[in-house]
Amino acid sequence: MLFCIWRYDPGMDLEALPGGELVAKGLADRAAGRETAESLLVEVAATKLRRLGFDVTTQSDEPAELRLYQWLARQDPRRAHSRYNALLRQLASFGRAARCAR
């Protein structure tokens, strides 16, 4: 079994990792106080991202997963479910890649 250890360094290019562009945009949006699909996605993964060295705080008592789905439904109700699942898959890809990035 392979175990990889990775810690975020602010100089790293997150966009080099699968799903990294979503995480990078989400972090930037959160820093600017914008609620976007990407910023909510970062909040969905806040615990895992903190373990990787990211500074991510929870911004609401309401579950981030619910807030993300509601945000997507407001943008395009017919595609909300598929978009939600696609974002979570991309986030999972980022998490797997980040754990083993060198």
N, C-alpha and C positions, 0 to 999 in steps of 0.2 A: 504494500500500500504506500502511495506517495503522499507525503505531507509537505506542503510548501508554506513558507512564512513570508509575508509581504507587508510592508508598512508604507502608507502613503507619504510621499515627499512632495511638497507644493511645487517643486520644479519638474515633476513628472508630467508626461504627456498622456493624460487619461484617454484621449481620443484614439490612442494606439491600441487600446483594448476593445474587444467587442462590447458594444453598449456604452462605451466610455463617453461618447459624445452626449448621450442622454444624461449621464451623471454629471459631466462637466457643466452642461447647460443648467441642470437642476440646481447645482451648487451656486452658480452665478445668479440664477433667478432668486434663490432663497436669500442670498446676500443683498440683493437689490429690493427685497420685500415683495417680489412678484409671485402670485400663485399661478403656476402653470402646470401642465401635465408632468413636465420634467421635475419641477420642484416638489410636487406631491409624490412622485416616484421615489425621489431621494428620501423623503420622509417615510415612505413605506419600508425602505431598507435601512432606516436610521441605525438600528441596533447592529446590524452586520457591518455597515459602513464605519461606525465608531470603532468596532474591533479592528478594522483595517487602518485606523488612524485618522479618519475624517472627523471633523468637528460638525456634527449634525445634531440639532436639538429638535424636539417635538414642538410644533407650534399650536396644537389644538388638543383638546381632550377627546374630540371625535376621531375615530380610527382613520388613519391616513388612507387605507384601502377604500373605505367608503367615500371619503372626500375626493379621491382620484376618480372613482367611477362616476360620481355625481358631476364632476367637472367635465369628464368626457361626454356624458349624456347631455349636458347643456350645449356642448359644441356640435354634436352629431348623434342624436339619440339612436339612430338605426345602426351605427357602427360602434357604439360605446363598448359593447361586450367584446367584440373581436379586437378592438384597439387596446382595451384593458389587458387582455390576455397576451397580446403581442408585446406590450410594454413590460409586463412581468417576465416574459421569456427573455427579453433583451437584458433586463436587470439580472436575471439568473446567470446569463452568459458572462456579464461583467463580473459578477461575484466569483464565478469559477476561474476566470482568467486572472483576476486580480490576486487571488490566493496563490497563484503560481508564477506571477510575473517576476521578472528579475530586473 
